[in-house]
Amino acid sequence: MIFHTLKRLQGVVSISMVDPLMLEGGWRFKQPDPITGAQFVHQLYTLANPHYTGRVSVPVLWDKKTGTIVNNESSDIIRMFNSAFDDITGEHTDYYPAACRPEIDAINKRVYETFNNGVYRCGFATKQQVYEQAVAELFDTLDWLEARLGKNSYLLGGTITEADWRLFPTLFRFDAIYYSLFKCNLGHIYEQPTLWSYTRGLYQMPGIAATCDIDQCKLHYFGSLRMVNPSGIVPKGPKLDFGVPRG
């Protein structure tokens, strides 16, 4: 959604939204998908491959012409969005420049393994030792990010890249969801002055706030993950103001 906005793809790639609650039947479209008529995302996978029995996930990039799934991995899709439609949209900003790719890849690797995926390693751990290792690695990475961003506006200096945008969604959801639901409670993002300022700065960039809905995020996590939150009760707090200007 962020790259769809950044790369001005609104008139090029249409979007069908799923409901935040993922219960019986898995991901369900808020309205039947106008392209395929599917009511559930698993029906897209079956349309693409009638014999598919694997995991069903979002996002899904669907080819209207060939009637099949192009890709279902967000990191691949943002790379496609970064350049594939530039000649159509005229938006040539490159968030994965060739000269910076080794450093972007290295940052992505650490951030994904210990933070983006690290919150899930904490939340779904079934052994104390596994949880404690995951939460320690997660907060080590947050300390590393805090220090790195204390010297630069963005992860690679003064220019925003794919690495920043891959980090942002987990930062945005952290205090409201992962801190409590996934037991990532050694500290809040809003207690880290640089990271909290950085998160607000990204949120306030043109068009980004419209891709963010903390209430829908909370409804999905607290309402859908019944193995972690059996009651399905969604907490009212915390109160977070992403609109405060970046410090």
C-alpha positions in Angstrom: 0.0 0.0 0.0 2.9 2.4 0.8 4.6 1.7 -2.5 1.3 1.9 -4.4 1.0 5.4 -3.0 4.7 6.5 -3.4 4.9 5.3 -7.0 1.5 6.8 -7.9 0.0 3.6 -9.0 -3.6 4.4 -8.1 -4.7 4.5 -11.8 -2.6 1.6 -12.8 -3.0 -1.2 -10.2 -6.5 -1.5 -8.7 -6.9 -2.7 -5.1 -9.4 -5.1 -3.5 -9.3 -4.9 0.3 -9.8 -7.7 2.8 -11.7 -7.5 6.0 -9.4 -7.1 9.1 -10.9 -10.1 10.8 -9.4 -13.4 9.6 -11.6 -16.2 11.0 -13.4 -19.1 9.4 -12.5 -19.3 5.7 -9.4 -17.1 6.2 -9.0 -13.7 4.5 -12.3 -12.5 3.2 -12.8 -9.6 0.8 -14.9 -6.7 2.2 -16.7 -6.7 -1.1 -16.5 -9.5 -3.7 -13.4 -8.9 -5.8 -14.6 -7.1 -8.9 -12.0 -8.8 -11.1 -12.6 -12.4 -10.2 -15.8 -12.4 -8.1 -13.9 -14.1 -5.3 -15.3 -13.7 -1.8 -12.2 -15.3 -0.1 -8.5 -14.9 -0.9 -8.1 -18.7 -1.0 -10.4 -18.7 -4.0 -7.7 -16.7 -5.9 -5.2 -19.3 -5.2 -7.5 -22.0 -6.4 -8.2 -20.0 -9.6 -4.4 -19.7 -10.2 -3.8 -23.4 -9.4 -6.8 -25.8 -8.9 -4.5 -28.2 -7.1 -3.0 -25.7 -4.6 -3.0 -26.8 -1.0 -0.4 -24.5 0.6 -0.6 -21.4 2.8 -2.9 -18.5 1.7 -1.6 -15.1 2.5 -1.9 -11.4 1.5 -0.9 -9.3 -0.3 -1.5 -10.9 -3.7 -0.5 -9.3 -7.0 -3.0 -10.5 -9.6 -2.5 -10.4 -13.4 -5.9 -9.4 -14.9 -4.8 -10.4 -18.4 -3.5 -13.9 -17.7 -5.9 -14.5 -14.7 -3.3 -15.7 -12.3 -1.2 -14.7 -9.3 2.1 -12.9 -10.2 3.4 -12.8 -6.7 2.3 -13.1 -3.0 5.5 -11.8 -1.2 5.4 -8.2 -0.2 9.2 -7.7 -0.5 9.0 -8.8 -4.1 6.0 -6.8 -4.9 7.5 -3.5 -3.7 10.5 -4.2 -5.9 8.2 -4.5 -8.9 6.3 -1.4 -7.9 9.6 0.5 -7.5 10.4 0.4 -11.2 8.1 -1.7 -13.4 5.5 1.0 -14.0 7.8 4.1 -14.1 7.3 4.7 -17.8 3.5 4.7 -17.3 3.3 6.9 -14.2 6.2 9.1 -14.8 7.2 8.6 -11.1 10.9 7.6 -11.3 11.9 7.9 -7.7 14.2 4.9 -7.0 13.9 3.4 -3.5 16.4 0.7 -4.3 19.3 2.4 -6.1 22.0 0.2 -7.4 24.8 1.8 -5.5 23.0 1.3 -2.2 21.7 -2.2 -2.7 24.3 -4.1 -0.6 23.7 -1.8 2.4 19.9 -1.9 1.9 20.0 -5.7 1.7 22.1 -6.0 4.9 19.7 -3.7 6.8 16.7 -5.5 5.5 18.1 -8.8 6.6 18.7 -7.7 10.2 15.4 -5.8 10.5 13.4 -8.6 9.0 14.9 -11.4 11.0 14.9 -9.7 14.4 12.2 -7.1 14.2 9.6 -7.5 11.4 9.6 -11.3 11.9 11.0 -11.0 15.4 7.7 -9.8 16.9 6.1 -13.0 15.6 9.0 -15.1 17.0 8.2 -13.6 20.4 4.4 -13.8 20.0 4.2 -17.4 18.9 7.1 -18.8 21.0 6.1 -21.9 23.0 9.2 -22.2 25.1 10.6 -19.6 27.5 14.1 -19.8 26.2 13.0 -19.3 22.6 10.9 -16.3 23.6 13.7 -14.7 25.7 16.2 -15.1 22.9 13.8 -13.5 20.3 12.8 -10.6 22.6 16.5 -9.9 23.4 17.4 -9.8 19.7 14.4 -7.6 18.9 15.4 -5.0 21.5 19.1 -5.2 20.5 18.0 -4.2 17.0 15.8 -1.4 18.3 18.8 0.0 20.2 20.9 -0.3 17.0 18.2 1.5 15.0 18.0 4.3 17.7 21.7 4.8 17.5 21.9 4.7 13.7 19.0 7.2 13.3 20.6 9.5 15.9 23.2 10.3 13.2 21.1 10.3 10.1 17.5 11.3 9.1 17.0 7.8 7.5 18.7 4.4 7.6 21.1 5.2 4.8 21.7 8.8 5.6 19.8 11.7 4.1 17.9 9.7 1.4 14.9 7.6 2.1 15.0 4.1 0.7 13.2 0.8 0.7 14.8 -0.1 4.0 12.9 2.7 5.8 9.6 1.7 4.3 10.1 -2.0 5.2 10.8 -1.0 8.8 7.9 1.5 9.2 4.8 -0.8 9.3 6.2 -2.8 12.3 7.2 0.4 14.1 3.7 1.9 13.4 1.9 -1.2 15.0 4.4 -1.9 17.7 3.1 0.0 20.7 -0.6 -0.7 20.0 -0.2 -4.4 19.2 3.1 -6.2 19.6 4.0 -4.7 22.9 1.1 -6.3 24.7 -0.2 -9.1 22.5 3.1 -10.6 21.5 4.9 -9.8 24.9 7.4 -7.4 23.3 7.2 -5.3 26.4 10.7 -4.4 27.4 9.9 -0.9 26.1 7.7 1.3 23.9 8.7 2.9 20.6 7.4 6.2 21.9 10.0 5.9 24.7 12.8 5.9 22.2 13.0 9.6 21.2 14.8 9.2 17.9 12.8 6.1 16.7 9.5 7.7 17.7 10.3 10.9 15.9 11.4 8.9 12.8 8.2 6.9 12.8 6.1 10.1 13.0 8.1 11.6 10.2 7.4 8.7 7.9 3.8 8.6 8.8 3.4 12.3 8.0 4.9 12.0 4.4 2.3 12.8 1.7 -0.2 10.0 1.3 1.2 7.6 3.9 -1.3 8.3 6.7 -4.1 7.2 4.4 -2.4 3.7 4.2 -2.4 3.4 8.0 -5.4 2.4 10.2 -4.4 1.4 13.7 -7.9 0.4 14.6 -8.2 -2.1 11.8 -4.7 -3.4 12.6 -5.8 -3.9 16.2 -9.0 -5.6 15.1 -7.1 -8.0 13.0 -4.5 -9.0 15.5 -6.6 -9.1 18.7 -9.8 -10.3 17.0 -8.3 -12.9 14.7 -5.4 -14.5 16.6 -7.5 -16.5 19.0 -4.7 -18.8 19.9 -2.9 -15.8 21.4 -6.0 -13.8 22.5 -8.8 -16.4 23.1 -11.5 -13.8 24.0 -11.0 -11.8 20.9 -11.4 -8.6 22.9 -9.7 -5.6 21.3 -8.2 -3.1 23.8 -9.1 0.6 23.6 -5.6 1.9 24.1 -3.0 3.1 23.9 -3.5 6.7 22.7 -0.9 7.5 20.1 -0.5 10.7 18.2 1.4 10.2 15.0 0.6 13.7 14.0 3.1 15.4 16.3 5.8 17.0 14.2 9.0 15.2 13.9 11.6 16.5 16.3 
